[in-house]
């Protein structure tokens, strides 16, 4: 015969402590992952000017619960100067529009093969992210048990 005795209130209290700390710990792991994805994507991005790689960054998501990695292909100063010299000065001209180089590189076009860098960096971090989250949650559980 096997018998187990558990003080249920101490288990419930420990679980409450875990629930309070878990979001912050998971968010910290997510920030680490976002930073690593940015670094990976920047190192993999094809370069002519470096503007695409420079536009890759992480930010807090809208709900404030995690992070997103975005690719902001903003037209740089050199390109803006070139466009101004060509007379592209109106607000509706390409002078003030975003570049799409990063999207074209990631997915390709009808005339250019894809050279993925963003999603491949994210895929490479998926397993490591899961391990970071698991370790963070395990650490909370271990601390709550004592």
N, C-alpha and C positions, 0 to 999 in steps of 0.2 A: 504494500500500500504506500502511496506517495501523497504527502500532505504539505501544502504551502500556506503559510500565514503571512498576510501583508497588511500593513497599516495603511488603509486606503487614503486617509486624510493627508499623510505625508506624500504619497504618490500624486494626489490631486494638486497639492501645493507646489510640488516640483514641476508638474506640467504647466501650471499657471506661470511660473517663472520662465519656463522655456518659451511660452507663447508671447510673453512681453518682449523678450530680447531677440527673438527669431527674425523679425523684419529688419532690424538694424544690421544684424550679422549677415543676412542674405544680401542686403543692399551693399554692404562693404565688399562681399565676394563679387557681386555684379560689377561694382566699380573697377575692381582689379581686372576682371575679364574685359570690360570695355576698353581699359587702357591698353591691355595686351592685344586686343583686336585692332585698335588704331595703329599700334606699332607694327603689327604684322601686315596690315593693309598698306601702310605707308611704305614698307620695305618692298612689297610686291608690285606696287603701282608702276606701270610703264612711265618713263620720264622723257620729256622733251624739255619742259620748262621747270618741272617740279611743282607747278601750281595744283595739280590734281592731288598729289600726296599731301601738300600743305593744307588742302581743304578738308581732309579727313579728320574728324574730331569726335569726341564723345560729349554727351550732355545729359543732364537729368531728364527723365521722361516727364510728360505733362502731369501725371498723377503724383510724381515725386517718390514713387516706389521702386524705381530702378533706373537704368541707364540705357541710352541708345547711342549707336555709332552712326554718324551721318557723313555724307560726302557733299560738301558745299563747294562746288566749282565756281567760285567767285572770280570774275574777270580781274586780273592783276593790273598793277600800275603800268607795266610795259605794254600790255595789250590795250589798255584804255588809251594810252598815248598814241599808239598806232591807229586805233579807230578814230581818235580825234583828228589826227593828221589826214585821214581819208575823208573827213567831213561828216562822220557819223555822229551828229550832235543832238539829235532829237531824243526825247524820252522814249519814243516808240522804236528807235533804231536798236541795232544789236549792241550799241555801246553800253546800254544799261541793263542788258539781259544777262542771265546766268549762263555760264558755259555748261555744256553737257558732256564734256570729254570723259569724265569719270564713268558716266552711264554707258557711253559708246565703248569704252575700254572693257567694262565689266561684261556687257552683253553682246558686243559686236554690232555691226551694221550689215547692210546688204553687200557692202564692198570691203568689209574688214572683219577678220575673225575675232571672236571674243578673246580678251586677255584678262580673265577674272583675277581680282585681287582682294575685293572686299568680302564676298561671301566665302571664298576659300579661307581667308584668315579667320572668319567666324566659325567655320566648320572645324578648323584645326583647334580652336579653343573650346569646343563643346564638351569634350571629355574632361578637360582640366577644370572647366567651370563647374561641372557636376561634382567633381572631387572637392573643389573649394567650398561649395555649398554644403556638401556632406560633412566635411571636417568642421565647418563653422557650427552646424547644427549639433554634431556630436560633442563638440566642446561645450556648448550650452547645456546639453543633457548631462554631461559629466559633472559640470559645475553645480547644476541644480540638484543632483543626487547627493551632494555632500553638504 
